[in-house]
Amino acid sequence: MKRNGTKKPIYKRWWAIAIAVIMAISVIGGLSGAWGDDSSSSATSSKSSSAASSKVVQKKASSMTKKSESKKQEALASSKSVADSESKSLASARSTNENNNYNNFLTAVSGIPQQTQNAITAATYDENTQTMELVLNDDALSLNDAELKNVVKAAWDAGKNIYEKYSPMPSDKVTLKQVTVKDSSGNELAKSSLFGGFKYEAK
């Protein structure tokens, strides 16, 4: 038997409503996924941009560090060069001064006879033996032993003082500072001791 009555509209039927709900859920899920993708894409893009910026900053920092180190190295090299130049200049000046002193020393030694009014008749310096030799006037030999010793000591002191006056001198030319006092016959009256003091030799 056929049911009487009018049919329900399609939008009031349960299966139509169920289909509509399912379709609505699908549409909402799709939109949500799209928004999620956009958000993820945006986040990825932001991270990429941040990483790129960080790399640029790191490169700049590295470049600045290298430049700073390079400047430091240049400054150190320049400072070392100046120091070397100054050291060479000082060494040259010292060498010149010592040679001048040595020449003045030789002049002073040769002038001893005149300075002592011929109490010392000859004065020489031997660079090979580095010894100053003073020849005492034979008139002093007539003095008694004590007086002769005083005169010989005065002559030796005069020679020693000349060494001191013109120091420093080149070490390859003057090191021993040896002084000997002799008579005209070559007899040794006094000399410098092992420790540089006065040693009387006359008998």
C-alpha positions as CSV (number, residue, x, y, z in Angstrom):
1,M,0.0,0.0,0.0
2,K,1.2,3.4,-0.9
3,R,1.7,6.0,1.8
4,N,-0.4,9.0,1.5
5,G,0.9,12.5,2.1
6,T,3.3,14.9,0.5
7,K,7.1,14.1,0.3
8,K,9.4,16.1,2.7
9,P,11.6,18.7,1.0
10,I,15.1,17.4,0.2
11,Y,16.8,19.8,2.7
12,K,14.6,18.2,5.5
13,R,15.6,14.7,4.8
14,W,18.2,13.2,7.2
15,W,20.6,11.8,4.6
16,A,20.6,15.2,2.9
17,I,21.4,16.9,6.1
18,A,24.2,14.3,6.8
19,I,25.7,14.9,3.4
20,A,25.6,18.7,3.9
21,V,27.3,18.4,7.3
22,I,30.1,16.1,5.9
23,M,30.6,18.5,3.0
24,A,30.8,21.5,5.4
25,I,33.4,19.7,7.6
26,S,35.5,18.9,4.5
27,V,35.4,22.5,3.3
28,I,36.3,23.8,6.8
29,G,39.2,21.2,7.0
30,G,40.5,22.2,3.6
31,L,40.5,25.9,4.5
32,S,42.2,25.2,7.8
33,G,44.9,23.2,6.0
34,A,45.4,26.0,3.5
35,W,45.8,28.5,6.3
36,G,48.2,26.2,8.1
37,D,50.3,25.8,5.0
38,D,50.3,29.6,4.6
39,S,51.4,30.1,8.2
40,S,54.1,27.3,7.9
41,S,55.3,28.9,4.6
42,S,55.4,32.3,6.3
43,A,57.4,30.8,9.2
44,T,59.8,29.0,6.9
45,S,60.3,32.2,4.9
46,S,60.9,34.2,8.1
47,K,63.4,31.6,9.3
48,S,65.2,31.7,6.0
49,S,65.4,35.5,6.0
50,S,66.6,35.5,9.6
51,A,69.3,32.9,8.7
52,A,70.4,34.9,5.7
53,S,70.6,38.1,7.8
54,S,72.6,36.2,10.5
55,K,75.1,35.0,7.8
56,V,75.5,38.5,6.5
57,V,76.1,39.8,10.0
58,Q,78.6,37.0,10.7
59,K,80.4,37.8,7.4
60,K,80.6,41.5,8.2
61,A,81.9,40.7,11.7
62,S,84.4,38.3,10.4
63,S,85.6,40.8,7.8
64,M,85.9,43.5,10.5
65,T,87.9,41.1,12.7
66,K,90.2,40.3,9.9
67,K,90.7,44.0,9.1
68,S,91.4,44.7,12.8
69,E,93.9,41.8,13.0
70,S,95.6,43.0,9.8
71,K,95.9,46.5,11.2
72,K,97.3,45.1,14.4
73,Q,99.9,43.1,12.4
74,E,100.8,46.2,10.4
75,A,101.2,48.2,13.5
76,L,103.4,45.6,15.1
77,A,105.5,45.3,12.0
78,S,105.9,49.0,11.8
79,S,106.8,49.2,15.5
80,K,109.4,46.5,15.1
81,S,110.8,48.2,12.1
82,V,111.1,51.5,14.0
83,A,112.7,49.6,16.9
84,D,115.2,47.9,14.6
85,S,116.0,51.2,12.9
86,E,116.5,52.9,16.3
87,S,118.6,50.0,17.5
88,K,120.9,50.2,14.4
89,S,121.1,53.9,14.8
90,L,122.1,53.6,18.4
91,A,124.7,50.9,17.6
92,S,126.1,53.1,14.9
93,A,126.3,56.1,17.2
94,R,127.9,54.1,19.9
95,S,130.5,52.7,17.5
96,T,131.3,56.2,16.2
97,N,131.6,57.5,19.7
98,E,134.0,54.7,20.8
99,N,136.2,55.2,17.7
100,N,136.4,58.9,18.4
101,N,137.3,58.2,22.0
102,Y,140.0,55.8,20.8
103,N,141.5,58.4,18.4
104,N,141.5,61.0,21.2
105,F,143.1,58.4,23.5
106,L,146.0,57.8,21.1
107,T,146.5,61.6,20.7
108,A,146.5,62.0,24.5
109,V,149.1,59.2,25.0
110,S,151.5,60.7,22.4
111,G,151.2,64.0,24.2
112,I,152.2,62.7,27.7
113,P,155.9,63.7,27.4
114,Q,154.9,67.3,26.7
115,Q,152.2,67.3,29.4
116,T,154.8,66.0,32.0
117,Q,157.5,68.3,30.8
118,N,159.6,65.4,29.8
119,A,159.4,63.6,33.2
120,I,158.1,60.8,30.9
121,T,160.3,60.8,27.8
122,A,158.2,58.5,25.7
123,A,154.6,57.2,25.7
124,T,153.2,54.6,23.3
125,Y,150.2,52.3,23.0
126,D,150.5,48.9,21.3
127,E,147.1,47.8,19.9
128,N,148.3,44.2,19.5
129,T,149.3,43.7,23.1
130,Q,146.8,46.4,24.3
131,T,149.5,47.9,26.5
132,M,150.5,51.5,27.2
133,E,154.2,51.8,27.7
134,L,155.7,54.8,29.5
135,V,159.4,55.6,29.6
136,L,160.6,57.4,32.7
137,N,163.3,60.0,32.6
138,D,166.6,58.5,33.8
139,D,167.0,61.4,36.2
140,A,164.4,59.8,38.4
141,L,166.7,56.8,38.8
142,S,169.0,58.8,41.1
143,L,166.2,59.0,43.7
144,N,166.0,56.8,46.7
145,D,163.7,53.7,46.5
146,A,160.8,55.4,48.3
147,E,161.0,58.5,46.2
148,L,161.4,56.5,43.0
149,K,158.4,54.4,43.8
150,N,156.3,57.5,44.3
151,V,157.5,58.9,40.9
152,V,156.8,55.6,39.1
153,K,153.4,55.4,40.8
154,A,152.6,58.9,39.6
155,A,153.6,58.0,36.0
156,W,151.5,54.8,36.2
157,D,148.5,56.7,37.5
158,A,148.8,59.2,34.7
159,G,148.6,56.4,32.1
160,K,145.7,54.7,33.9
161,N,143.7,58.0,34.1
162,I,144.0,58.4,30.4
163,Y,142.4,55.0,29.9
164,E,139.5,56.1,32.1
165,K,139.1,59.5,30.6
166,Y,138.5,58.2,27.1
167,S,136.4,55.2,27.9
168,P,134.4,53.6,26.4
169,M,136.6,52.6,23.5
170,P,136.3,49.7,20.9
171,S,136.6,46.4,22.8
172,D,138.7,44.9,20.0
173,K,141.3,47.6,20.5
174,V,141.3,48.3,24.2
175,T,140.3,45.8,26.9
176,L,143.2,45.1,29.2
177,K,144.1,48.7,30.1
178,Q,147.6,47.5,30.8
179,V,150.2,50.2,31.8
180,T,153.9,49.5,32.1
181,V,156.6,52.0,33.3
182,K,160.2,51.5,32.1
183,D,163.5,53.2,32.2
184,S,165.4,54.2,29.0
185,S,167.2,50.8,29.0
186,G,163.9,48.9,28.9
187,N,164.0,47.8,32.6
188,E,160.5,47.4,33.9
189,L,159.8,49.6,36.9
190,A,156.1,49.0,37.3
191,K,153.1,47.4,35.6
192,S,149.4,46.7,36.1
193,S,148.7,43.7,38.3
194,L,146.5,40.8,37.4
195,F,143.5,42.7,38.9
196,G,144.4,46.0,37.4
197,G,146.2,47.6,40.3
198,F,149.7,49.1,40.6
199,K,152.6,46.6,40.9
200,Y,156.1,48.0,41.6
201,E,158.9,46.1,40.0
202,A,162.0,48.2,40.5
203,K,164.7,46.5,42.6
